[in-house]
């Protein structure tokens, strides 16, 4: 299943990337959806190539009843983002991988922060797959809108965060 989203933030790429690598911001976005940021780690210098690992516990209240029976009241999601060093124009790219404990889903995405004058265009493209025979496609199809919404929250909230910090 395909994920795709784009938004423009009126801030520089380095400011947007710094927000995405900020533990307080990650905690804010987790709590916004009723979850908890269990851990957050940055490896490397955010001015160059770096990676972040966040582990969140998220409620399953918005999942269909059949899915909640399968996964329970909450999910533990580990998100790994591997950021490349800035390009000559300042643009950045991050490879995102999500692992959901106890759920047969794999999420991979590429997020690009594209310098556009003094603004940043955030583009996200990815896919949701499931390894379950026969039902995998249906599981991925059901999960895709929620995964897409979860990844988009980060971009939407970055705007408000940058305005208030």
N, C-alpha and C positions, 0 to 999 in steps of 0.2 A: 504494500500500500504506500502511496506517495504522500510525503509531507512537503508543503511549500508555503512560504510566507515572506512578506517583505514589508518593511516600514522604514521611515526616515526620521532620524532624531537630529535636532538642531544643535548638535555638539560634535566635537572632534572625535576621531577614531580612538585616540589614546585615552580620552575621558570615558568613552563608552566601554572600551576594553577593561579599564581600571574598575569600573562599576561591576562588570561581570566577574571580576576576580576579587571582589570585596565580600568578606564573610558576613558583615552586617547586612548587606544587600541580599545575599543568598538566604540568610535567616528570615529577612522581611518577606521575600517572595514565598518561602516555604510556609510561613505562618499565615500569609494572606489567603492561602487555600486550605487552611485548617491543619497543616502539617507541622512537622518539627524538623529542623536541621540538626541531625545527629552529629555530623562531623564535616569539616571543610578544610582542605589542605591545598596550598599553592606550592608547586615545585618549580623553581627557576625565578628569574626576574621578569616581571610583567612588561618591562621595556623591550625584551627580546622574546625568544621562544620560551614558553612555559606551559605548565599543565595545571589543571585544577581537578580535584576529586571531591565531590559532595555526596553525602549519604543523607537521604531524607526518609522520614516515615510520613506517609500520606494516607488520609482517610479514603475509604472506598465507597463512601456514601453516594457518589454520583455514578458509580458503575451500575450496570444492569444487575438485577437480583441474581440471575444465574451466575454471573461473574463473582459477585460477593460471596456466594456459597462456596465457590472454588478457592478464592484467595483470602477470605476473612474480612475483618473490619478495617485492616490497614495494610499497606504495602510498604516494603523497604526498597527504595530506588537508589541505585548508585549511578551517578553521572560523572563520566570522565570527559574532560574537554582538553584537547591537545592543541595548543595555539602555536602557529608559526610566527617567526619574527616578522615585524612590519615590512611591507614591500616599500619600494622607493617612494611611492606617493603616500605612505602611511597606512594603507589598507591592511587588514588582518584577515586571517582565516583560521577557523577552529574546526577540528574534527570532533564530533560529539558521539559518545556511545552511552546508551542507557541499559542497565541491567535491572530487572525487576525480580526480586527474590520470590520464588514460589510461583512465578507466572512464566509460561512458555513463550515469552516475547523477547525479541531483540530489536533495538532501535538504534539506527545509525543515521547521523545527519552531518551536513557541512554548514557552518554558519560563516558568512562573510560580512566583514565590516568594511564597507567601501567608502573611501574618502570622496566626498562630493561637495567641493567648496569648503565651507566651514561646517557642513553637516556630515552625517554618517548614514548611509543606506545599509540597513541590516537585512540580509537575505538569508533565508534558511531553507534548505532542501534536504530531504532525507527519506527514510523508509522504515516501516514497521513490518517485521516478519515473525512468523511463528514456526517452530519446528514440529508441531503436533501433526501427525499424519491425518489426512482427510479434513480435519476441522481447523487446521492452522490458518488457512485463508480467512475463514469466518472470524476467528479470534483476532487476527491482525486487523481486519476490516472494522471490527467493533472497537478496537483499542485506538485506532488511528486518530479519530477526532479528538479524543481526550489527550493523547500524547501531543498532538499538534497544538492544542490549546495550552497545555502545560509549558511547552517550549516557547510559545508566543507571549506568555505572561511575563517572562523575563525581559523581552524587548519592550513591552508596553510599560512595565514598571520602571525600567531604566530611565525613561523620560521624567517621570514624577520624582524619582530619586535624585536625578541630576539637578532638577529645579529646586529641590529643598535642601541640598547638601553642598 
